[in-house]
Amino acid sequence: MQMPVNAFKRALKEGRPQIGLWSMLCSNIVAEILATAGFDWVVIDTEHSPNELPMVLQQLQAMQAVGKTVTPVVRPAWNDPVLIKRFLDIGAPNLLLPFVQSAEEASRAVTGTRYPPHGIRGVAGAQRASHYGLVSDYHANAHNEIGVIVQVETRAALERIPEIAKVDGVDGIFIGPSDLAADLGHLGNNGHAEVQAAISKGLELCKAEGKPCGILTLNEEDARRYFDAGFTFVAVGVDQAVLARSVRDLAKRFRSHLGR
């Protein structure tokens, strides 16, 4: 059996725009639904949601069983080689590593995904990632299909994008708008002019280095603007926000119908 092709990683390399969604509901049923919705990539988040390894495994299984076009991206809680190793072994094809502040930290993220002599990933014999040993050349070729995205979330990290982008093995840079806003003194106000200017600067720095740039927004107008500006991969919503908004609107309409 050949190594499965990482469609998301390939699309980033080719500069093809990719529509994404954030998943924080920690449910394999939700993951199954999202996998058939038409997104190119879906983040299974463990940094800001109560997601643990067995739950992530169930979501990967659900998504990969039915998704024909979607590629999962797992966000570990931290840029930690132990977490990286565990998520890779259960078959995460892409990792989004939070709060990367420098080229050194970006390099650490990459080495966590590589087997020796190119990295420090621990070697397991027949884990899910290798289809339990069916992929005969897995250990030699895994790095070719593992996507590594690093998050830039502070003013200091933004300034270091040219150095971070040059790290071999970094497939894309993701600008974290909420933490960037907080670092700039505008907590909870991602739309502030200073924050948006910083985001634009980050995008231009990525473009200058030829590195795909991504971002998350819950605002559809902003998402369209980001794509038009040149972001390659944009997450256009969060599953729990979509659910909350939909059910509240539904209840509001029927309360209005009953005069309540």
One Martini backbone bead per residue (centre of mass of N, CA, C, O) as a GRO file, in nm:
protein
  260
    1MET     BB    1   0.096   0.036   0.022
    2GLN     BB    2   0.055   0.365  -0.021
    3MET     BB    3   0.092   0.675   0.046
    4PRO     BB    4  -0.110   0.902   0.132
    5VAL     BB    5  -0.235   1.188   0.009
    6ASN     BB    6  -0.191   1.532   0.089
    7ALA     BB    7  -0.408   1.760  -0.023
    8PHE     BB    8  -0.348   2.012   0.146
    9LYS     BB    9  -0.045   2.033   0.109
   10ARG     BB   10  -0.055   2.049  -0.201
   11ALA     BB   11  -0.233   2.304  -0.224
   12LEU     BB   12  -0.037   2.495  -0.084
   13LYS     BB   13   0.202   2.456  -0.279
   14GLU     BB   14   0.005   2.553  -0.532
   15GLY     BB   15  -0.194   2.795  -0.427
   16ARG     BB   16  -0.473   2.681  -0.338
   17PRO     BB   17  -0.759   2.761  -0.219
   18GLN     BB   18  -0.878   2.702   0.130
   19ILE     BB   19  -1.159   2.580   0.294
   20GLY     BB   20  -1.246   2.624   0.638
   21LEU     BB   21  -1.292   2.462   0.970
   22TRP     BB   22  -1.378   2.471   1.306
   23SER     BB   23  -1.341   2.216   1.568
   24MET     BB   24  -1.500   2.202   1.923
   25LEU     BB   25  -1.718   1.950   1.990
   26CYS     BB   26  -1.593   1.661   2.033
   27SER     BB   27  -1.718   1.494   1.768
   28ASN     BB   28  -1.772   1.233   1.549
   29ILE     BB   29  -2.041   1.327   1.430
   30VAL     BB   30  -1.955   1.607   1.348
   31ALA     BB   31  -1.716   1.519   1.173
   32GLU     BB   32  -1.891   1.366   0.968
   33ILE     BB   33  -2.051   1.611   0.874
   34LEU     BB   34  -1.813   1.799   0.791
   35ALA     BB   35  -1.686   1.601   0.573
   36THR     BB   36  -1.967   1.658   0.380
   37ALA     BB   37  -1.986   1.991   0.337
   38GLY     BB   38  -1.712   2.110   0.152
   39PHE     BB   39  -1.450   2.119   0.282
   40ASP     BB   40  -1.095   2.111   0.277
   41TRP     BB   41  -1.066   2.186   0.594
   42VAL     BB   42  -1.031   2.058   0.941
   43VAL     BB   43  -1.017   2.154   1.272
   44ILE     BB   44  -0.890   1.975   1.547
   45ASP     BB   45  -0.928   2.091   1.866
   46THR     BB   46  -0.702   2.107   2.180
   47GLU     BB   47  -0.653   2.393   2.308
   48HIS     BB   48  -0.986   2.512   2.329
   49SER     BB   49  -1.072   2.208   2.396
   50PRO     BB   50  -1.204   1.893   2.536
   51ASN     BB   51  -0.965   1.730   2.380
   52GLU     BB   52  -0.865   1.397   2.334
   53LEU     BB   53  -0.707   1.145   2.188
   54PRO     BB   54  -0.949   0.941   2.157
   55MET     BB   55  -1.135   1.159   2.029
   56VAL     BB   56  -0.959   1.227   1.785
   57LEU     BB   57  -0.961   0.948   1.664
   58GLN     BB   58  -1.269   0.938   1.608
   59GLN     BB   59  -1.267   1.187   1.420
   60LEU     BB   60  -1.075   1.078   1.210
   61GLN     BB   61  -1.235   0.827   1.135
   62ALA     BB   62  -1.492   0.975   1.044
   63MET     BB   63  -1.364   1.169   0.833
   64GLN     BB   64  -1.199   0.947   0.660
   65ALA     BB   65  -1.452   0.768   0.579
   66VAL     BB   66  -1.629   1.018   0.420
   67GLY     BB   67  -1.411   1.201   0.311
   68LYS     BB   68  -1.326   1.328  -0.018
   69THR     BB   69  -1.200   1.645   0.034
   70VAL     BB   70  -1.117   1.637   0.323
   71THR     BB   71  -0.870   1.763   0.566
   72PRO     BB   72  -0.718   1.708   0.849
   73VAL     BB   73  -0.647   1.925   1.142
   74VAL     BB   74  -0.433   1.925   1.418
   75ARG     BB   75  -0.445   2.090   1.741
   76PRO     BB   76  -0.237   2.122   1.967
   77ALA     BB   77  -0.175   2.264   2.279
   78TRP     BB   78   0.134   2.232   2.183
   79ASN     BB   79   0.484   2.253   2.108
   80ASP     BB   80   0.503   1.911   2.144
   81PRO     BB   81   0.659   1.612   2.082
   82VAL     BB   82   0.459   1.427   2.230
   83LEU     BB   83   0.200   1.522   2.095
   84ILE     BB   84   0.290   1.489   1.806
   85LYS     BB   85   0.340   1.184   1.811
   86ARG     BB   86   0.052   1.092   1.888
   87PHE     BB   87  -0.104   1.222   1.647
   88LEU     BB   88   0.054   1.082   1.422
   89ASP     BB   89  -0.002   0.781   1.504
   90ILE     BB   90  -0.330   0.827   1.455
   91GLY     BB   91  -0.330   1.003   1.160
   92ALA     BB   92  -0.235   1.288   1.138
   93PRO     BB   93  -0.166   1.486   0.852
   94ASN     BB   94  -0.199   1.757   1.027
   95LEU     BB   95  -0.037   2.041   1.190
   96LEU     BB   96  -0.116   2.295   1.443
   97LEU     BB   97   0.113   2.516   1.587
   98PRO     BB   98   0.128   2.696   1.864
   99PHE     BB   99   0.309   2.967   1.951
  100VAL     BB  100   0.524   3.067   1.737
  101GLN     BB  101   0.826   3.282   1.783
  102SER     BB  102   1.042   3.120   1.600
  103ALA     BB  103   1.265   2.945   1.419
  104GLU     BB  104   1.334   2.749   1.645
  105GLU     BB  105   1.036   2.661   1.701
  106ALA     BB  106   0.978   2.567   1.415
  107SER     BB  107   1.198   2.349   1.410
  108ARG     BB  108   1.080   2.187   1.645
  109ALA     BB  109   0.822   2.110   1.501
  110VAL     BB  110   0.949   1.954   1.268
  111THR     BB  111   1.125   1.744   1.430
  112GLY     BB  112   0.866   1.609   1.560
  113THR     BB  113   0.785   1.485   1.251
  114ARG     BB  114   1.070   1.342   1.244
  115TYR     BB  115   1.281   1.110   1.178
  116PRO     BB  116   1.557   0.973   1.210
  117PRO     BB  117   1.802   1.216   1.143
  118HIS     BB  118   1.572   1.471   1.111
  119GLY     BB  119   1.466   1.390   1.408
  120ILE     BB  120   1.247   1.291   1.715
  121ARG     BB  121   1.062   1.079   1.634
  122GLY     BB  122   0.909   0.818   1.740
  123VAL     BB  123   0.918   0.462   1.693
  124ALA     BB  124   0.668   0.274   1.533
  125GLY     BB  125   0.556  -0.005   1.375
  126ALA     BB  126   0.196  -0.035   1.368
  127GLN     BB  127   0.024   0.215   1.318
  128ARG     BB  128  -0.229   0.396   1.188
  129ALA     BB  129  -0.056   0.573   0.993
  130SER     BB  130   0.036   0.277   0.847
  131HIS     BB  131  -0.197   0.082   0.847
  132TYR     BB  132  -0.068  -0.140   1.024
  133GLY     BB  133   0.181  -0.188   0.795
  134LEU     BB  134   0.088  -0.147   0.490
  135VAL     BB  135   0.294   0.084   0.481
  136SER     BB  136   0.610   0.004   0.399
  137ASP     BB  137   0.732   0.324   0.359
  138TYR     BB  138   0.664   0.514   0.596
  139HIS     BB  139   0.934   0.598   0.745
  140ALA     BB  140   1.066   0.720   0.478
  141ASN     BB  141   0.782   0.908   0.382
  142ALA     BB  142   0.610   1.072   0.589
  143HIS     BB  143   0.721   1.371   0.552
  144ASN     BB  144   0.585   1.417   0.264
  145GLU     BB  145   0.267   1.404   0.413
  146ILE     BB  146   0.330   1.610   0.639
  147GLY     BB  147   0.174   1.881   0.788
  148VAL     BB  148   0.319   2.211   0.873
  149ILE     BB  149   0.173   2.445   1.095
  150VAL     BB  150   0.229   2.777   1.203
  151GLN     BB  151   0.177   3.001   1.471
  152VAL     BB  152   0.110   3.352   1.463
  153GLU     BB  153   0.042   3.568   1.777
  154THR     BB  154   0.253   3.810   1.764
  155ARG     BB  155   0.444   4.076   1.711
  156ALA     BB  156   0.718   3.929   1.723
  157ALA     BB  157   0.646   3.696   1.529
  158LEU     BB  158   0.572   3.869   1.286
  159GLU     BB  159   0.867   3.982   1.246
  160ARG     BB  160   0.969   3.660   1.203
  161ILE     BB  161   0.861   3.541   0.937
  162PRO     BB  162   1.112   3.527   0.750
  163GLU     BB  163   1.249   3.307   0.931
  164ILE     BB  164   1.022   3.097   0.959
  165ALA     BB  165   0.975   3.049   0.645
  166LYS     BB  166   1.278   2.915   0.611
  167VAL     BB  167   1.190   2.662   0.737
  168ASP     BB  168   1.226   2.346   0.688
  169GLY     BB  169   0.884   2.210   0.674
  170VAL     BB  170   0.716   2.459   0.640
  171ASP     BB  171   0.389   2.490   0.490
  172GLY     BB  172   0.272   2.716   0.695
  173ILE     BB  173   0.109   3.026   0.801
  174PHE     BB  174  -0.068   3.119   1.099
  175ILE     BB  175  -0.284   3.373   1.191
  176GLY     BB  176  -0.365   3.473   1.520
  177PRO     BB  177  -0.602   3.708   1.587
  178SER     BB  178  -0.668   3.705   1.895
  179ASP     BB  179  -0.377   3.708   2.015
  180LEU     BB  180  -0.283   3.950   1.857
  181ALA     BB  181  -0.485   4.150   1.973
  182ALA     BB  182  -0.394   4.118   2.266
  183ASP     BB  183  -0.092   4.199   2.220
  184LEU     BB  184  -0.195   4.493   2.102
  185GLY     BB  185  -0.445   4.581   2.310
  186HIS     BB  186  -0.728   4.418   2.168
  187LEU     BB  187  -0.918   4.253   2.332
  188GLY     BB  188  -1.180   4.125   2.134
  189ASN     BB  189  -1.062   4.314   1.867
  190ASN     BB  190  -0.998   4.212   1.555
  191GLY     BB  191  -1.110   4.484   1.392
  192HIS     BB  192  -0.893   4.654   1.448
  193ALA     BB  193  -0.683   4.848   1.274
  194GLU     BB  194  -0.415   4.739   1.395
  195VAL     BB  195  -0.476   4.441   1.349
  196GLN     BB  196  -0.528   4.451   1.041
  197ALA     BB  197  -0.249   4.562   0.975
  198ALA     BB  198  -0.090   4.320   1.087
  199ILE     BB  199  -0.215   4.107   0.906
  200SER     BB  200  -0.123   4.234   0.639
  201LYS     BB  201   0.176   4.219   0.702
  202GLY     BB  202   0.194   3.912   0.735
  203LEU     BB  203   0.105   3.844   0.451
  204GLU     BB  204   0.334   3.996   0.299
  205LEU     BB  205   0.565   3.833   0.425
  206CYS     BB  206   0.475   3.562   0.311
  207LYS     BB  207   0.479   3.638   0.013
  208ALA     BB  208   0.784   3.712   0.003
  209GLU     BB  209   0.846   3.391   0.083
  210GLY     BB  210   0.632   3.189  -0.044
  211LYS     BB  211   0.411   3.153   0.194
  212PRO     BB  212   0.149   3.021   0.316
  213CYS     BB  213  -0.156   3.180   0.437
  214GLY     BB  214  -0.351   3.194   0.743
  215ILE     BB  215  -0.700   3.206   0.880
  216LEU     BB  216  -0.952   3.323   1.115
  217THR     BB  217  -1.319   3.363   1.078
  218LEU     BB  218  -1.672   3.467   1.149
  219ASN     BB  219  -1.661   3.661   0.897
  220GLU     BB  220  -1.759   3.660   0.574
  221GLU     BB  221  -1.641   3.924   0.468
  222ASP     BB  222  -1.354   3.874   0.570
  223ALA     BB  223  -1.303   3.608   0.422
  224ARG     BB  224  -1.319   3.727   0.139
  225ARG     BB  225  -1.098   3.939   0.181
  226TYR     BB  226  -0.868   3.739   0.241
  227PHE     BB  227  -0.873   3.591  -0.024
  228ASP     BB  228  -0.835   3.848  -0.204
  229ALA     BB  229  -0.549   3.921  -0.064
  230GLY     BB  230  -0.400   3.600  -0.041
  231PHE     BB  231  -0.507   3.389   0.117
  232THR     BB  232  -0.501   3.038   0.116
  233PHE     BB  233  -0.613   2.974   0.422
  234VAL     BB  234  -0.960   2.974   0.541
  235ALA     BB  235  -1.144   3.000   0.825
  236VAL     BB  236  -1.516   3.050   0.825
  237GLY     BB  237  -1.551   2.886   1.106
  238VAL     BB  238  -1.735   2.752   1.396
  239ASP     BB  239  -1.924   2.503   1.503
  240GLN     BB  240  -2.036   2.624   1.775
  241ALA     BB  241  -2.124   2.895   1.647
  242VAL     BB  242  -2.315   2.784   1.435
  243LEU     BB  243  -2.504   2.642   1.633
  244ALA     BB  244  -2.576   2.877   1.822
  245ARG     BB  245  -2.694   3.063   1.606
  246SER     BB  246  -2.911   2.873   1.487
  247VAL     BB  247  -3.077   2.808   1.749
  248ARG     BB  248  -3.138   3.100   1.830
  249ASP     BB  249  -3.284   3.182   1.572
  250LEU     BB  250  -3.505   2.968   1.586
  251ALA     BB  251  -3.624   3.045   1.861
  252LYS     BB  252  -3.683   3.344   1.793
  253ARG     BB  253  -3.890   3.294   1.567
  254PHE     BB  254  -4.098   3.131   1.749
  255ARG     BB  255  -4.138   3.343   1.969
  256SER     BB  256  -4.245   3.555   1.774
  257HIS     BB  257  -4.489   3.388   1.670
  258LEU     BB  258  -4.600   3.378   1.988
  259GLY     BB  259  -4.532   3.656   2.132
  260ARG     BB  260  -4.231   3.622   2.316
   0.00000   0.00000   0.00000
